[in-house]
Structures are given as C-alpha cells and as structure tokens.
Amino acid sequence: MKLSVLINNYNYARYLRACIDSVLSQNELGAEIIVVDDGSTDDSRAVIASYGDAVTPVFKPNGGQASSFNAGFAASTGDVLMMLDADDFFLPGKLARIADIYTQRQVGWCFDRVTNDEAGLVPAEIAITPIDKRETMRAGGFPTLPVPTSGLTFHRSILSQILPMPLADDVVLSDNYLKFAAAYLAPGVLVETPLTYQRLHESNRYTNTDRAKSLKPQIMMATGLHLARRFDGLGRMGKSLVTGGIADAHLGMTDTLAEIDRVAREARGMGWTRQNLTTQVIRKRITGAARSLLGR
C-alpha cells in the first residue's frame, strides 16, 4: 500500500518547512509528498524548491483550496491519500498509524481529530470509532465529523469519486464537501486520538476567525447544492444544508427571497422549487427562534 501526502499551500512560507519536515521525519513507509502551491506571492516556492527530489512540487496560478485539492490528487499515485494544510503538521507516528488502519480495516476513509498542543504526542493506544452513516444521509440526515482538512485521509477508490471537486471562491467549498461525500460513499473510522497539529494564528482564513460566523451559511449553501448535484442520493441532505444556510444568514426578507430564487435557478431539474425552498427556510427560522427562546 502506497501513501500520498497532499500538502496545499498559499502564502504560508513561514510554516511550510515545519509542515514538510513533519512528514519527512516519519517517512519510513516511503510516502510520496506532493506540495501544491496555489500561486503564492511570498517565499513559498523557494522553500519547496529547497527540498529537491524529496517532494513533488505542483506550481499553479491562484485558484483556491478546492483547485489545490484537485491538482494534488491529479499528481498523486498513492492508494491512500492524506490531506495536510501547509500551516499544520503531522504528529510523530501518524503515517504508520494511518497505514495500519487501512491495512486492518475495510474502510473508505479515516479522519483523525486534531490538537492545538504543538508538543502533542501520539499515545501507544489510540481510540477508533467505526462510522457508517450512508443510510442516514440518504434519508436527509447529517454525519457528525468534527475534523478539519489536515485530519482527512481517503482510500483512492473513494477520493476518485469525489475529485475533481467544484471550484468556489475562498474556502466556501473545502473539507465539508470532502467529508460528506466520503461518508455517503463508504463506511469509515474516526480516530478520537489526535494525530495532527492544527495551528491557530492570525492568518487563518476560517478557523478561529471572526469571518467564520459569516462564512458558515455560505459554506452550507454551496456544499449542499454541489453535493446534491453530484450525488443522486444526497438530494434531501443537500436541500436541508442549503435551506439551513439561508435561514442562518440573517438576511432581510427581500434578500432571503432573492437567495431562494438564485438557488432555485441553479438547482433547476432537481425538483427544488421556490415554494418548497421557501417553506423549508421558514420552518428552520421558526425552529431556530424557538430554540433561542428556550435557551438551547
């Protein structure tokens, strides 16, 4: 079994070396390391070039994180693919633990929780929870998968059904699309023991930022619409994501109706009418208001 580590980078030169080194330092398995630079304007490309043949560079114009996922996957040859943001890094032993999981279990994906402790260590025993939410998702429900990009790994047979993924501005389509699609396509496992360090800093584009609250509805809408378009069985869940995003966006009546009209146009042919979208948005707003009054 061959591993591929797909590092996506945009203007994170100051963190990039620690990221790459965290993989090289435990690469006794011979994983290929693909570093996708998404049109950086800092010293990122010089850092990448300094590693010579130890990494496979992919230099591309700026196109957003989804385009970096697509480019990294296209350049990869591994059976198991591990995602890694350039400002994060893998804890010692992660590669071997992930390889063991895919060898011992018939799973399509494995997501591990992250830690914000830079000196974190992986214990001898790790906790693993099997997850199969395929029927729940077909019925319109959601899986709970609280793992960011750097904790995501996929078997190639699953990721090849997901990528290339649609492109979107900023971080509107990223790990949520990957996680939900994978959970719909195959059973997997959640590693409850952190195997990855997630760096929180002033340049985070989403995590731990003030922008997260305003971006969340956009992410919900874009993710739901594109998942429903791509996978026939995710129509109900996709509509629920879209209407939940509209309901949570705190738009006035005119803007809410305009957003519903936009979605109805983009979802033409999927049975998402202006009327049924409006009904779901109203229901979700009423439910949200009731929960707020009850303090829940």
C-alpha positions in Angstrom: 0.0 0.0 0.0 1.4 3.4 -1.1 0.7 6.6 0.8 0.5 10.1 -0.7 0.5 13.2 1.4 -1.1 16.2 -0.4 0.1 19.5 1.1 -1.8 22.6 0.0 -0.1 25.9 0.4 -0.9 29.6 -0.2 1.5 32.2 1.3 2.4 30.1 4.3 6.2 30.1 3.7 6.8 30.7 7.4 5.0 27.5 8.4 5.8 25.3 5.3 9.1 23.9 6.4 7.7 22.6 9.7 4.8 21.0 7.8 7.0 19.2 5.2 9.6 18.2 7.8 6.8 16.6 9.9 6.1 14.2 7.1 9.8 13.6 6.0 10.8 12.8 9.6 8.4 9.8 9.7 8.6 8.7 6.1 10.0 5.2 6.6 7.0 4.0 4.6 8.2 5.9 1.5 5.1 8.1 1.1 5.1 10.5 -1.8 4.9 14.1 -0.7 3.1 16.4 -3.1 3.2 20.1 -2.3 0.7 22.2 -4.3 1.5 25.9 -4.2 -1.6 27.9 -5.2 0.1 31.0 -6.7 1.9 32.2 -3.5 3.5 35.6 -3.6 5.8 35.1 -0.6 8.9 32.8 -0.4 6.9 29.5 -0.5 8.2 28.4 -3.9 11.8 28.8 -2.8 11.1 26.8 0.3 9.5 24.0 -1.7 12.4 24.0 -4.3 14.9 23.6 -1.4 13.7 20.1 -0.8 14.7 18.9 -4.3 13.5 15.4 -5.1 12.2 14.8 -1.6 8.9 16.3 -2.6 6.9 16.6 -5.8 6.1 20.3 -6.4 2.9 21.4 -8.2 3.1 25.1 -9.0 -0.2 26.6 -10.2 -1.9 30.0 -10.5 -4.1 31.0 -7.6 -7.4 29.2 -7.8 -8.5 28.5 -4.2 -8.2 25.5 -1.9 -10.5 23.2 -3.9 -8.4 23.7 -7.0 -5.3 22.7 -4.9 -7.1 19.5 -3.8 -7.8 18.7 -7.5 -4.3 19.4 -8.6 -2.7 17.4 -5.8 -4.9 14.4 -6.5 -4.1 14.5 -10.2 -0.4 14.4 -9.5 -0.6 11.6 -6.9 -0.2 7.8 -7.3 -0.9 6.6 -3.8 -3.6 4.1 -2.7 -4.3 6.2 0.5 -4.2 10.0 0.3 -3.6 12.2 3.3 -4.6 15.9 3.2 -2.4 18.5 5.0 -2.7 22.3 5.2 0.7 24.0 5.0 0.2 25.8 8.3 -0.4 22.5 10.2 1.8 19.4 10.7 1.5 15.6 11.4 2.4 14.4 14.9 5.2 11.7 15.0 3.9 8.3 14.1 0.8 9.4 12.2 1.8 7.9 8.8 2.3 4.4 10.4 -0.9 4.6 12.4 -3.0 5.5 9.3 -1.3 2.8 7.2 -2.2 0.2 9.9 -5.8 1.3 10.0 -6.3 0.9 6.2 -4.4 -2.4 6.3 -6.5 -3.9 9.1 -9.9 -2.4 8.3 -12.1 -2.3 5.1 -12.8 1.4 5.2 -13.0 4.1 2.5 -11.9 7.0 4.7 -10.2 7.7 8.1 -10.5 11.1 9.8 -8.4 11.9 12.9 -9.0 14.6 15.4 -6.5 17.5 15.7 -4.8 19.1 18.7 -3.7 22.7 19.3 -0.8 21.4 21.5 2.3 21.9 19.5 4.2 19.4 21.6 1.5 16.8 21.4 2.4 13.1 21.2 0.5 10.1 20.0 0.0 7.5 22.8 0.6 3.8 22.3 -3.1 3.1 22.2 -5.4 5.2 20.1 -9.2 5.3 20.2 -11.1 4.5 17.0 -14.8 4.8 16.3 -16.3 3.0 13.3 -18.8 5.1 11.4 -21.4 4.2 8.7 -23.9 7.0 8.1 -24.8 6.1 4.5 -28.5 5.3 5.2 -28.8 8.3 7.5 -27.5 10.6 4.8 -29.8 9.2 2.1 -32.7 10.0 4.4 -31.5 13.6 4.7 -29.5 13.4 8.0 -26.0 14.6 8.7 -22.9 12.9 10.0 -21.0 14.5 12.8 -17.4 14.6 11.7 -15.6 17.4 13.6 -12.3 17.2 11.7 -10.6 19.9 9.6 -8.7 19.3 6.4 -5.4 18.2 7.9 -7.1 15.3 9.6 -8.6 13.8 6.5 -7.4 10.7 4.7 -9.1 8.7 1.9 -8.7 5.5 0.0 -8.1 6.3 -3.6 -11.2 4.3 -4.7 -13.3 6.8 -2.7 -11.5 10.1 -3.5 -11.6 9.3 -7.2 -15.4 9.5 -7.0 -15.2 12.9 -5.3 -12.4 14.7 -7.1 -12.1 16.8 -9.1 -14.5 18.9 -7.0 -16.3 22.1 -8.0 -14.3 25.3 -7.5 -15.5 28.2 -5.4 -14.1 31.4 -4.1 -12.2 31.5 -0.8 -12.9 28.5 1.5 -16.6 28.0 0.5 -16.0 24.5 -0.7 -13.3 22.6 1.1 -13.3 19.9 3.8 -17.1 19.8 4.3 -17.6 18.7 0.7 -15.0 16.0 1.0 -16.2 14.7 4.4 -19.9 14.5 3.5 -19.2 12.9 0.1 -16.9 10.3 1.6 -19.3 9.4 4.4 -22.0 8.9 1.8 -19.9 6.7 -0.4 -18.4 4.3 2.2 -18.0 3.4 5.9 -15.0 4.9 7.6 -13.5 5.5 11.0 -13.0 8.5 13.3 -9.7 8.4 15.2 -10.6 10.1 18.5 -7.0 10.4 19.5 -5.4 13.5 17.8 -2.7 12.6 15.2 -2.4 16.1 13.7 -1.5 19.5 15.0 -3.7 22.4 13.8 -2.0 25.8 14.0 -4.2 28.7 15.1 -2.8 32.0 14.1 -3.7 35.5 12.9 -3.7 34.5 9.2 -6.2 31.6 9.4 -8.7 32.1 6.7 -11.6 30.4 8.6 -10.7 28.5 11.8 -10.9 30.6 14.9 -11.6 33.8 13.0 -14.4 36.4 13.1 -15.2 35.5 9.5 -16.3 32.0 10.4 -19.7 33.1 11.5 -20.5 35.0 8.3 -18.9 32.3 6.1 -20.7 29.4 7.6 -24.1 30.0 5.9 -22.2 30.4 2.5 -20.4 27.1 3.1 -23.6 25.3 4.0 -25.4 26.6 0.8 -22.5 25.9 -1.6 -21.8 22.5 -0.1 -25.4 21.4 -0.1 -26.1 22.5 -3.7 -22.9 20.9 -5.1 -23.3 17.6 -3.2 -26.9 17.3 -4.4 -25.8 17.9 -8.0 -23.0 15.4 -7.8 -24.6 12.5 -5.9 -28.2 11.5 -6.6 -28.8 10.1 -3.1 -27.9 13.4 -1.4 -30.8 15.5 -2.7 -32.6 15.6 0.7 -29.5 16.3 2.7 -28.3 18.9 0.2 -31.6 20.8 0.3 -31.5 20.8 4.1 -28.0 22.2 4.1 -29.0 24.9 1.6 -32.1 26.0 3.4 -30.3 25.9 6.7 -27.7 28.2 5.3 -30.2 30.6 4.0 -32.1 30.6 7.3 -28.9 31.2 9.3 -27.7 34.0 7.1 -29.8 36.6 8.9 -30.9 38.2 5.7 -33.9 40.5 5.3 -37.0 39.3 3.6 -36.0 40.8 0.2 -32.5 39.3 0.2 -33.8 36.0 1.5 -36.2 35.6 -1.4 -33.5 36.7 -3.8 -31.3 33.9 -2.4 -34.0 31.4 -2.7 -34.6 32.4 -6.3 -30.9 32.1 -7.1 -30.8 28.6 -5.6 -33.9 27.5 -7.4 -32.4 28.6 -10.7 -29.1 26.8 -10.0 -31.0 23.7 -8.9 -33.2 23.5 -11.9 -34.0 19.9 -12.8 -33.6 18.7 -9.2 -37.1 19.5 -8.1 -36.1 22.3 -5.8 -38.9 24.8 -6.4 -39.1 28.3 -5.0 -42.1 27.2 -3.0 -40.6 24.2 -1.2 -37.3 26.0 -0.6 -39.2 28.9 1.0 -41.3 26.6 3.2 -38.1 24.9 4.5 -36.4 28.2 5.2 -39.4 29.5 7.2 -39.6 26.2 9.2 -35.9 26.4 10.0 -36.1 30.0 11.1 -39.1 29.3 13.3 -37.3 26.3 14.8 -34.1 28.4 15.4 -36.1 31.2 17.0 -37.9 28.7 19.3 -34.6 27.2 20.4 -33.2 30.6 21.2 -36.2 31.4 23.3 -35.8 28.2 25.2 -32.1 28.8 25.7 -31.0 25.8 23.6 
